Amino acid sequence: MSKSDKLLSQIINNPRDVRFDDLNKLLIRYGFERRQSRRGSSHYTYSHSNLVDILTIPFNRPVNVEYVKRAIDAIQKVDMSAD
């Protein structure tokens, strides 16, 4: 089991205490592209070529559970499309 797989299972098991850096690392590992607004916003947008949806996550510590759940869903969709 790779480090990213372990991190994903930790986040799935406990979505309440997730650091932004960990979630960001995981999303980038699964091929998401990250963009940040140039106007000083604390929100980051993630997109993936296999998904239509755009994921927006604010830079908070810890990340809100709803954003974590959306990120997990997006990762699982990408992972399913890769199979």
N, C-alpha and C positions, 0 to 999 in steps of 0.2 A: 504494500500500500504506500503510495507516494505521499509526500508532505501536503500537497494540495488536496488529495483525497481525505487525509486526516483532518485538515482544516475544514473542509466542507462538511464532514460528518460532525465535527464539533459545533459548527454554526447551526446545522440542522437540529442537533440535540439541545442546544441552548441559544435560541435567537435573541434573547434579552440582553446579553452582555457581549456584544460584538464591537470590536474596534473598527473604525473606518479604514485604517491601514490594512487590516486583515481582509475585509470585504473587498477593498480595491484590488489587492494582490490576487485574490481568487477570481474576480471578474476579468482581470487582464490575462490571467492564466488560461481562462476559457475562451479567449479571443475577442473580448469586448474592447472597443475603442473608447477612450475617455476624453471628454472635452469639458472645459470650464469656461464660463462666460468671462469676457474681458472686463466687465463692468464691476468687478470686485465681489461678485456673488459667491456665496459659500456652497452653492449647489454644483454638483458634477453630473454630467449626462453621459450615459453609456449606451452604445449602440453595437449591434452585431449584424453581420451580413446575412445570417440565417433567420433573423427575427425582424418583424415589422415594427414592433413596439420599441420605444425609447425609454430607458430606465433613468430616472432622476433621483439622485441621493444627495442629501445635504451633509456637509462635513460637521457631524456632531459626535460627541463622545459621551456615552456609547451611541451607536446608530439606533434610531427608533425601530421597534420590532416590525412595523408594517413595511418599512423599506427593506429590511433584511429578508422578510418573507417574499417580497416581490423579486429581490435579487436571486433567492434560491429557486423560485419558479423559473426565472429567465435562464439560469444556469442549467436546470434540469431539461428545459426545452432545447437548449443548444446541445446538450449531451445526448438527448434522444435523436436529434436530427443528424448527429455525427455517426450514429450506428447504422 
